[in-house]
């Protein structure tokens, strides 16, 4: 808002100066200052839009239809009824973290898992994330919809790999310098197919840390813990300097 006011004031000043100049000049020059003032106004508006787009906290819910919002409420109620959620909320050594809370503005709007994959029949609501107090272990509960399939009614392996990569990052990045790291290696074993339209649990843990390197493990299991669908191991490396 401040940027818009400052730019608008400059535009008005330019326009007033142009009118004064026009009154002292020949009539044929009176239309020339208008593009200058218009350009200044548009430039101010562009700067304001850039500032707005990078500071406003976009949320997919704001862009949802009434049907999607209705489905969201249903899933939120289902989530809280899951035994694993009740168990995690009762633990003294576990704390809830907001999924994608570190993303703001354009970064959130263009993020694959925070926005692109969100919506009805996809990831209907944000994952529920629990950390242990030392942030070396994470438990994530998420619902996978019918529009995330490869084979019909089976969640795409690439989607599972993406979720595992995020779970691995949850335990690797907090342990690394600058709280920053990138996937250097990712190995995945697909044990069982994951049927679409169900809740699943992702669990991850930090297994080793050496300087800028973090070794982590994660897996996807059924909500009752009886079936392990997919397992992954990864190496994350932190850059030598933050950027």
Secondary structure, DSSP 8 states (H G I E B T S, - for coil): -HHHHHHHHHHHHHHHHHHHHHHTS-GGGTTHHHHHHHHHHHHHHHHHHHHHHHHS---GGGG--HHHHHHHHHHHHHHHH-HHHHHHHH-TTEEEE-TTTT--HHHHHT-IIIIITBSTTSB-S--EEEEETTSSEEEEEEEE-GGGBSSTTBB-HHHHHHHHHHHHHHHHGGGSGGG--EEEEEEEEE-S--BSSEEEEEEEEEEEEETTEEEEEEEEEETTSS-EEEEEEEEEE--SS--
